[in-house]
């Protein structure tokens, strides 16, 4: 997937998943319900398909999966207590976490596959997004600079008129004309 994933897309998938699958862990259902109802926390969740070597990762499985019902990896520590993760969500809602969901057909389920991001893809997406922001910002700054220069030049022309300085007026008028032609 090479696009940014919105929290509404994540929430819609989790709602579908909760509606259509029974989970091995009852508390894991509470955890997913919490994410659906707290989009500011869900915003910092990245769906993944492979377990990373480091970071905070939540693994949840449906009844049809051969995987454990709930496992939470926090760096080298492993926990099977969903209430611990729920407490962490409440205490630290902006911490980046990964979420891996195991269910029958997950490898071909298009909605789920569109949510999955790898760290490399996420970094590339951020780079592209911020490059776009940089270009927009640069064009706005250039326009503001041109407008400021034009306003300054108009004020100098007014001053030359007030001082009845014909040579300075002609010189500045030519500059204004050149500036207007170059911006068109």
C-alpha positions in Angstrom: 0.0 0.0 0.0 1.4 3.4 -1.0 -1.1 5.8 0.6 -1.8 7.4 3.9 -4.4 5.5 6.0 -7.0 7.6 7.7 -8.3 6.9 11.2 -11.8 6.5 9.8 -10.6 3.7 7.5 -9.0 2.0 10.4 -12.1 2.4 12.6 -14.4 1.1 9.8 -12.2 -2.0 9.4 -12.1 -2.7 13.2 -15.9 -2.3 13.4 -16.3 -4.8 10.5 -13.8 -7.2 12.2 -15.6 -7.0 15.6 -18.9 -7.6 13.9 -17.8 -10.5 11.8 -15.3 -12.4 13.9 -15.2 -13.9 17.4 -12.0 -13.3 19.2 -10.0 -15.8 21.3 -9.6 -13.2 24.0 -12.7 -11.4 25.4 -10.5 -8.5 26.7 -9.0 -8.0 23.3 -12.5 -7.1 22.0 -12.6 -4.4 24.7 -9.3 -3.1 23.5 -10.4 -2.9 19.9 -13.7 -1.2 21.0 -11.6 1.3 22.8 -9.6 2.1 19.7 -12.8 2.5 17.6 -14.2 4.9 20.1 -10.9 6.9 20.6 -9.7 8.0 17.2 -6.9 10.1 18.7 -5.4 6.8 20.0 -6.2 4.9 16.7 -4.4 7.7 14.8 -1.1 6.4 16.2 -1.8 2.7 15.4 -0.1 1.2 12.4 -1.4 -2.0 10.9 1.4 -4.5 10.1 1.6 -8.0 8.7 5.0 -9.1 10.1 6.2 -8.9 13.7 9.0 -6.2 14.0 12.1 -6.8 16.0 11.5 -3.7 18.2 8.7 -1.4 19.2 5.3 -1.9 20.7 3.1 -4.4 18.9 -0.3 -5.8 19.7 -1.3 -9.2 18.2 -5.0 -10.1 18.2 -6.4 -13.3 16.7 -9.9 -14.5 15.8 -11.1 -18.0 16.7 -10.3 -19.3 13.2 -6.6 -18.5 13.6 -3.9 -20.8 14.9 -2.2 -17.8 16.5 -2.5 -16.9 20.3 -5.6 -14.8 21.1 -3.7 -11.8 22.5 0.0 -10.9 22.8 1.6 -7.6 23.5 5.2 -7.0 22.7 6.9 -4.0 24.3 10.5 -4.1 23.1 11.8 -7.4 24.5 8.9 -7.8 27.0 6.0 -10.0 26.2 2.6 -9.8 27.9 -0.7 -11.5 27.5 -2.7 -9.0 29.5 -5.0 -6.8 27.4 -5.8 -4.6 30.5 -2.2 -3.6 30.7 -2.3 -2.3 27.1 -5.6 -0.5 27.7 -4.0 1.2 30.7 -1.1 2.3 28.4 -3.5 3.6 25.8 -5.1 5.8 28.5 -1.8 6.9 30.0 0.1 7.5 26.8 -2.4 7.9 23.9 0.2 9.4 21.4 2.7 6.6 21.6 3.2 4.8 18.2 2.0 1.1 18.3 1.7 -1.6 15.8 -1.4 -3.8 15.4 -1.4 -7.2 13.8 -4.7 -9.0 13.4 -4.9 -12.7 12.5 -8.1 -14.0 11.0 -9.1 -16.4 8.3 -8.5 -14.9 4.9 -6.6 -11.9 6.2 -3.9 -12.3 3.5 -6.6 -11.8 0.7 -8.9 -9.4 2.5 -8.6 -6.2 0.5 -9.8 -3.8 3.3 -7.2 -5.2 5.7 -4.4 -5.3 3.1 -5.0 -1.6 2.3 -4.4 -0.8 6.0 -1.1 -2.6 6.3 1.9 -0.4 6.3 5.5 -1.3 6.6 7.9 1.2 8.3 9.7 1.8 5.0 6.5 2.6 3.2 5.4 4.9 6.0 8.6 6.8 6.0 8.4 7.1 2.2 4.8 8.4 2.4 5.8 10.9 5.1 8.7 12.1 2.9 6.4 12.5 -0.2 3.8 14.3 1.9 6.3 16.7 3.5 8.0 17.3 0.1 4.5 18.4 -1.1 4.1 20.7 1.9 7.5 22.1 1.2 6.7 23.0 -2.4 3.4 24.6 -1.4 5.1 26.6 1.4 7.9 27.7 -1.0 5.4 29.0 -3.6 3.4 30.8 -0.9 6.6 32.4 0.4 7.6 33.5 -3.1 4.2 35.1 -3.7 4.4 36.9 -0.4 7.9 38.1 -1.2 6.8 39.4 -4.7 3.8 41.2 -3.2 6.0 42.8 -0.5 8.5 43.9 -3.1 5.8 45.4 -5.3 4.2 47.2 -2.3 7.6 48.6 -1.3 8.3 49.7 -4.9 4.8 51.4 -5.1 5.5 53.3 -1.8 8.9 54.4 -3.2 7.2 55.6 -6.4 4.6 57.6 -4.3 7.5 59.1 -2.3 9.3 60.1 -5.6 6.0 61.8 -6.7 5.7 63.6 -3.4 9.2 64.8 -3.7 8.7 65.7 -7.4 11.8 63.7 -8.3 11.1 62.9 -11.9 14.3 60.8 -12.5 13.7 58.6 -9.5 10.0 58.3 -10.5 10.9 57.1 -14.1 13.6 54.7 -12.8 11.1 53.1 -10.2 8.3 53.0 -12.8 10.5 51.0 -15.1 11.4 48.6 -12.3 7.6 48.2 -11.6 6.9 47.6 -15.2 9.7 44.9 -15.4 8.4 43.3 -12.2 4.8 43.2 -13.5 6.0 41.7 -16.8 8.2 39.0 -15.2 5.3 37.9 -12.9 3.0 37.4 -15.9 
